[in-house]
């Protein structure tokens, strides 16, 4: 069974690359630090809060539901 954090992280990366934006740009759009975006993409950001995740999904142009 896949961990929801891993699925979320992979989907954030997929949609970020689909939009052709860097981690830096996504971090700027989401008002988050670039290293935080990297951690989400690599590890699913085990300690992320839903508010931050919804910012990530909004900035990749997807709903939070569709990115999970």
LOPA-575605 format. One record per atom (N, C-alpha, C): residue number from 1; residue in one letter; atom name; x, y, z. Coordinates in Angstrom, 1 decimal, decimal comma, always signed. Example, Ala and Ser with C-alpha at 12.3 -4.5 7.8 and 13.67 -1.06 7.14 Angstrom:
% residues 2
seq type atom xx yy zz
1 a N +13,2 -5,7 +7,8;
1 a CA +12,3 -4,5 +7,8;
1 a C +13,2 -3,3 +7,8;
2 s N +12,8 -2,2 +7,1;
2 s CA +13,7 -1,1 +7,1;
2 s C +12,9 +0,0 +7,9;
This chain:
% residues 68
seq type atom xx yy zz
1 x N +0,8 -1,2 +0,0;
1 x CA +0,0 +0,0 +0,0;
1 x C +0,9 +1,3 +0,0;
2 x N +0,6 +2,2 -0,9;
2 x CA +1,4 +3,4 -1,0;
2 x C +1,0 +4,4 +0,1;
3 x N +2,0 +5,1 +0,6;
3 x CA +1,8 +6,1 +1,6;
3 x C +1,2 +7,4 +1,0;
4 x N +0,2 +8,0 +1,5;
4 x CA -0,4 +9,2 +0,9;
4 x C +0,6 +10,3 +0,8;
5 x N +1,6 +10,4 +1,7;
5 x CA +2,6 +11,4 +1,6;
5 x C +3,5 +11,2 +0,4;
6 x N +3,8 +10,0 +0,1;
6 x CA +4,6 +9,7 -1,1;
6 x C +3,9 +10,0 -2,3;
7 x N +2,6 +9,6 -2,4;
7 x CA +1,8 +9,9 -3,6;
7 x C +1,7 +11,4 -3,8;
8 x N +1,4 +12,1 -2,7;
8 x CA +1,3 +13,6 -2,8;
8 x C +2,6 +14,2 -3,3;
9 x N +3,7 +13,8 -2,8;
9 x CA +5,0 +14,3 -3,2;
9 x C +5,3 +14,1 -4,7;
10 x N +5,0 +12,9 -5,1;
10 x CA +5,3 +12,5 -6,5;
10 x C +4,3 +13,3 -7,4;
11 x N +3,1 +13,5 -7,0;
11 x CA +2,2 +14,3 -7,8;
11 x C +2,5 +15,8 -7,8;
12 x N +3,0 +16,3 -6,7;
12 x CA +3,4 +17,7 -6,7;
12 x C +4,5 +17,9 -7,8;
13 x N +5,5 +17,0 -7,8;
13 x CA +6,6 +17,1 -8,7;
13 x C +6,1 +16,9 -10,2;
14 x N +5,2 +15,9 -10,4;
14 x CA +4,7 +15,7 -11,7;
14 x C +4,0 +17,0 -12,3;
15 x N +3,1 +17,6 -11,5;
15 x CA +2,4 +18,8 -11,9;
15 x C +3,3 +20,0 -12,0;
16 x N +4,3 +20,1 -11,2;
16 x CA +5,3 +21,2 -11,3;
16 x C +6,0 +21,1 -12,6;
17 x N +6,5 +19,9 -12,9;
17 x CA +7,2 +19,7 -14,2;
17 x C +6,3 +19,9 -15,4;
18 x N +5,1 +19,5 -15,3;
18 x CA +4,1 +19,6 -16,3;
18 x C +3,9 +21,1 -16,7;
19 x N +3,9 +22,0 -15,6;
19 x CA +3,8 +23,4 -15,8;
19 x C +5,1 +24,1 -16,1;
20 x N +6,2 +23,3 -16,1;
20 x CA +7,5 +23,8 -16,4;
20 x C +8,0 +24,9 -15,5;
21 x N +7,8 +24,7 -14,2;
21 x CA +8,3 +25,7 -13,2;
21 x C +9,3 +25,0 -12,3;
22 x N +10,2 +25,8 -11,8;
22 x CA +11,2 +25,3 -10,9;
22 x C +10,6 +25,1 -9,5;
23 x N +11,4 +24,4 -8,6;
23 x CA +11,0 +24,3 -7,2;
23 x C +11,0 +25,7 -6,6;
24 x N +12,0 +26,6 -7,0;
24 x CA +12,1 +27,9 -6,5;
24 x C +10,8 +28,7 -6,9;
25 x N +10,4 +28,6 -8,1;
25 x CA +9,2 +29,3 -8,5;
25 x C +7,9 +28,8 -7,8;
26 x N +7,8 +27,5 -7,7;
26 x CA +6,7 +27,0 -6,9;
26 x C +6,7 +27,4 -5,5;
27 x N +7,9 +27,4 -4,9;
27 x CA +8,0 +27,9 -3,5;
27 x C +7,6 +29,4 -3,4;
28 x N +8,0 +30,2 -4,3;
28 x CA +7,6 +31,6 -4,4;
28 x C +6,1 +31,7 -4,5;
29 x N +5,5 +31,0 -5,4;
29 x CA +4,0 +31,1 -5,6;
29 x C +3,3 +30,6 -4,4;
30 x N +3,8 +29,6 -3,7;
30 x CA +3,1 +29,0 -2,5;
30 x C +3,5 +29,7 -1,2;
31 x N +4,4 +30,7 -1,3;
31 x CA +4,9 +31,4 -0,1;
31 x C +5,6 +30,4 +0,9;
32 x N +6,4 +29,5 +0,3;
32 x CA +7,1 +28,5 +1,1;
32 x C +8,6 +28,6 +0,7;
33 x N +9,4 +27,9 +1,5;
33 x CA +10,9 +27,9 +1,2;
33 x C +11,1 +26,8 +0,2;
34 x N +12,1 +27,0 -0,7;
34 x CA +12,4 +26,1 -1,7;
34 x C +12,8 +24,7 -1,2;
35 x N +13,5 +24,7 -0,1;
35 x CA +13,9 +23,4 +0,5;
35 x C +12,7 +22,6 +1,0;
36 x N +11,6 +23,3 +1,4;
36 x CA +10,4 +22,6 +1,8;
36 x C +9,7 +21,9 +0,6;
37 x N +9,7 +22,6 -0,5;
37 x CA +9,2 +22,0 -1,7;
37 x C +10,0 +20,7 -2,1;
38 x N +11,3 +20,8 -2,0;
38 x CA +12,1 +19,7 -2,3;
38 x C +11,8 +18,5 -1,3;
39 x N +11,6 +18,8 -0,1;
39 x CA +11,3 +17,8 +0,9;
39 x C +10,0 +17,1 +0,6;
40 x N +9,0 +17,9 +0,2;
40 x CA +7,7 +17,4 -0,1;
40 x C +7,9 +16,4 -1,3;
41 x N +8,6 +16,8 -2,3;
41 x CA +8,7 +16,0 -3,5;
41 x C +9,5 +14,7 -3,2;
42 x N +10,5 +14,8 -2,4;
42 x CA +11,3 +13,6 -2,1;
42 x C +10,7 +12,7 -1,1;
43 x N +10,2 +13,2 +0,0;
43 x CA +9,7 +12,4 +1,1;
43 x C +8,2 +12,6 +1,3;
44 x N +7,5 +13,3 +0,5;
44 x CA +6,1 +13,6 +0,8;
44 x C +5,9 +14,6 +1,9;
45 x N +6,9 +15,1 +2,5;
45 x CA +6,8 +16,0 +3,6;
45 x C +6,0 +15,5 +4,7;
46 x N +6,5 +14,4 +5,3;
46 x CA +5,7 +13,7 +6,4;
46 x C +5,1 +14,7 +7,4;
47 x N +5,8 +15,8 +7,6;
47 x CA +5,3 +16,7 +8,7;
47 x C +4,6 +17,9 +8,2;
48 x N +4,2 +17,9 +6,9;
48 x CA +3,5 +19,1 +6,3;
48 x C +2,1 +19,2 +6,9;
49 x N +1,6 +20,4 +6,9;
49 x CA +0,2 +20,6 +7,3;
49 x C -0,6 +20,8 +6,1;
50 x N -1,9 +20,5 +6,2;
50 x CA -2,8 +20,5 +5,1;
50 x C -2,8 +21,9 +4,4;
51 x N -2,7 +23,0 +5,2;
51 x CA -2,7 +24,3 +4,7;
51 x C -1,6 +24,5 +3,7;
52 x N -0,4 +24,1 +4,0;
52 x CA +0,7 +24,2 +3,1;
52 x C +0,5 +23,3 +1,9;
53 x N +0,0 +22,1 +2,1;
53 x CA -0,3 +21,2 +1,0;
53 x C -1,3 +21,8 +0,0;
54 x N -2,3 +22,5 +0,5;
54 x CA -3,3 +23,1 -0,4;
54 x C -2,6 +24,2 -1,1;
55 x N -1,7 +25,0 -0,5;
55 x CA -0,9 +26,0 -1,3;
55 x C -0,2 +25,4 -2,4;
56 x N +0,5 +24,3 -2,1;
56 x CA +1,3 +23,6 -3,2;
56 x C +0,4 +23,1 -4,3;
57 x N -0,7 +22,5 -4,0;
57 x CA -1,6 +22,1 -5,1;
57 x C -2,2 +23,2 -5,9;
58 x N -2,6 +24,3 -5,2;
58 x CA -3,1 +25,5 -5,9;
58 x C -2,0 +26,0 -6,9;
59 x N -0,8 +26,1 -6,4;
59 x CA +0,2 +26,7 -7,3;
59 x C +0,7 +25,8 -8,4;
60 x N +0,4 +24,5 -8,3;
60 x CA +0,6 +23,6 -9,5;
60 x C -0,6 +23,6 -10,4;
61 x N -1,6 +24,3 -10,1;
61 x CA -2,8 +24,4 -10,9;
61 x C -3,8 +23,2 -10,7;
62 x N -3,7 +22,5 -9,6;
62 x CA -4,5 +21,3 -9,4;
62 x C -5,3 +21,5 -8,1;
63 x N -6,4 +20,8 -8,0;
63 x CA -7,0 +20,8 -6,7;
63 x C -6,3 +19,9 -5,7;
64 x N -6,4 +20,1 -4,5;
64 x CA -5,8 +19,2 -3,5;
64 x C -6,3 +17,8 -3,7;
65 x N -7,5 +17,6 -4,0;
65 x CA -8,1 +16,3 -4,2;
65 x C -7,4 +15,6 -5,3;
66 x N -7,3 +16,3 -6,5;
66 x CA -6,7 +15,6 -7,6;
66 x C -5,2 +15,3 -7,5;
67 x N -4,5 +16,1 -6,7;
67 x CA -3,1 +15,8 -6,6;
67 x C -2,8 +14,6 -5,7;
68 x N -3,7 +14,3 -4,8;
68 x CA -3,6 +13,1 -4,0;
68 x C -4,0 +11,9 -4,8;
